[in-house]
Amino acid sequence: MNSWDREKVIEKVTFAADELCASNSQQQRQLIFSCGNAPEREVYFGLMSFFYDPRLQENHYERQKLAAIILLEVAPSSPLALDASVYASAQHWNVSVGELPSYWCKAFGKDEVIAFLNDLIGSCSETKLKRSVETMLFWAKRYE
């Protein structure tokens, strides 16, 4: 096990996304390996930070895409309940990053995620939030 904490995860993902872009497969494999050998809780919060921390929203697509690819592949258990994870990320999540809803399906079960998001849509009064939740549902339904 390596000594990466959430700050180290944020630092490494930020650098890789900003300098090399999310689609660099060699960098993806290296980060997946390193995060897979780090404490689960630190990896989870480090990667999820890209979806809720307003300070990490520069170059948000590349950063979120890379973080979500790693999150889905490493699949750390979520210390947060599904609702907390969705609420935390819905405001800053880039709707083109389908790997985040896929991670939830992997971690919580596809049926549970779909049921929760279906219920949540009806309670969304803000247009941007409703669009995010509808798109999360779109991606969750496509998870296999």
C-alpha positions in Angstrom: 0.0 0.0 0.0 1.4 3.4 -0.9 1.0 6.6 1.3 -1.1 8.6 -1.1 -3.7 10.8 0.7 -6.5 12.7 -0.9 -4.3 15.7 -1.5 -1.8 13.6 -3.4 -4.6 12.1 -5.5 -5.9 15.6 -6.3 -2.4 16.8 -7.2 -1.6 13.8 -9.5 -5.0 13.8 -11.3 -4.9 17.6 -11.7 -1.4 17.5 -13.2 -2.2 14.6 -15.5 -5.5 16.0 -16.7 -4.1 19.5 -17.3 -0.8 18.5 -18.9 -1.6 15.2 -20.6 -5.5 15.2 -20.9 -7.9 12.5 -19.6 -7.5 10.3 -22.7 -3.8 9.5 -22.2 -4.0 5.8 -21.6 -0.5 5.4 -20.2 -1.3 8.0 -17.6 -4.6 6.4 -16.8 -3.0 3.1 -16.2 -0.4 4.6 -13.9 -2.9 6.5 -11.9 -5.2 3.5 -11.7 -2.3 1.4 -10.4 -1.3 4.0 -7.8 -4.8 4.7 -6.6 -5.5 1.0 -6.4 -2.6 0.7 -4.0 -3.6 3.7 -1.8 -6.1 3.8 1.1 -9.6 3.5 -0.3 -11.1 6.4 1.7 -8.4 8.8 0.6 -8.8 7.7 -3.1 -12.6 8.1 -2.9 -12.5 11.6 -1.4 -9.6 12.7 -3.6 -11.3 11.7 -6.8 -14.8 12.9 -5.7 -13.4 16.3 -4.9 -13.3 17.0 -8.7 -17.1 16.8 -8.7 -17.9 19.1 -5.7 -15.0 21.3 -4.9 -15.4 24.7 -6.6 -11.6 25.3 -6.5 -11.1 22.3 -8.8 -13.4 23.4 -11.6 -10.7 24.8 -13.9 -10.4 22.5 -16.9 -13.3 20.6 -15.3 -14.1 18.2 -18.2 -10.6 16.8 -18.4 -10.2 16.6 -14.6 -13.6 15.1 -14.0 -13.2 12.6 -16.9 -9.9 11.3 -15.6 -11.1 11.2 -12.0 -14.2 9.3 -13.0 -12.3 6.8 -15.2 -10.1 6.1 -12.2 -13.0 6.0 -9.8 -14.9 3.5 -12.0 -11.8 1.3 -12.5 -10.5 1.3 -8.9 -14.1 1.2 -7.5 -13.4 2.2 -3.9 -16.3 1.6 -1.6 -18.2 4.8 -1.0 -18.1 6.1 2.6 -21.1 8.3 1.6 -24.6 7.1 1.0 -25.8 7.3 -2.6 -28.0 10.4 -1.9 -25.1 12.3 -0.3 -22.8 11.5 -3.2 -25.3 12.6 -5.8 -26.2 15.8 -3.9 -22.5 16.7 -3.4 -21.7 16.3 -7.1 -24.8 17.4 -9.0 -24.0 21.2 -9.1 -20.5 20.9 -10.6 -20.7 17.6 -12.5 -20.0 17.8 -16.2 -22.9 16.0 -17.9 -20.6 14.5 -20.5 -18.8 12.4 -17.8 -20.9 9.3 -17.8 -18.4 7.3 -15.7 -19.6 8.9 -12.4 -23.1 7.5 -12.7 -21.5 4.3 -13.8 -19.4 4.2 -10.7 -22.6 4.7 -8.5 -24.2 1.8 -10.4 -21.1 -0.4 -9.7 -21.0 0.7 -6.0 -24.7 0.7 -5.1 -26.4 -1.3 -7.8 -27.9 -0.1 -11.0 -31.5 -0.6 -9.9 -31.0 1.4 -6.7 -29.3 4.3 -8.6 -32.0 4.4 -11.2 -34.8 4.4 -8.6 -33.1 7.1 -6.5 -32.5 9.4 -9.5 -36.1 8.8 -10.8 -37.4 9.9 -7.4 -35.1 12.9 -7.2 -36.1 14.4 -10.6 -39.5 15.2 -9.3 -38.2 17.2 -6.4 -35.7 19.3 -8.5 -37.0 22.9 -8.8 -33.8 24.4 -10.2 -33.4 23.9 -13.9 -29.7 23.2 -13.9 -30.0 20.7 -11.1 -32.9 18.9 -12.8 -30.9 18.7 -16.0 -27.9 17.2 -14.1 -30.1 14.6 -12.4 -31.9 13.7 -15.7 -28.5 13.2 -17.4 -27.2 11.1 -14.5 -30.3 8.9 -15.0 -29.5 8.7 -18.7 -26.0 7.4 -18.0 -27.1 5.1 -15.2 -29.6 3.4 -17.5 -26.8 2.6 -19.9 -24.6 1.0 -17.3 -23.9 -2.7 -18.0 
